[in-house]
Amino acid sequence: MELSAIIPVRDLDTAVAWYSTFLGRHPSHREGDEVMWSIHEDHAWLVVEPAPERAGTARATIGVRDLDVRLRRWHETGFTHEPVEVYGNGVRHVEAVDPDGNRLAFAQAPDRSI
């Protein structure tokens, strides 16, 4: 099984720069006007594609185990994001808005083994 989240953007070059900072790495693959980042062992993909008429309508959350590392990297690069939220179940969630208004987030569940 494979999952892809398609994010419509107005300007592909601007989006690639923003998503590379958001994800902390360059794209994994490019196929025509689709630029892709492997999110989980090539079974989940984040894809940006030019679609100005739909830009700003996407929303996606990616589960991570290293939220603090990602936040530190964002702070080092001056990347802006919303405040970190902590839900009643202990999940920590942080959202960022791309240049088109698409909303992307990272969420980390609490470590239940402690």
Buried (B, 14 or more C-beta within 10 A) or exposed (E): EEEEBBBBBBBBEBBBEBBBBBBBEEBBEEEEEBBBBBBEEEEBBBBBBBBEEBBBEBEEBBBBEEBEEBBEEBEEEEBEBEEBEEEEEEBBBBBBBBBBEBBBBBBBBEEEEE
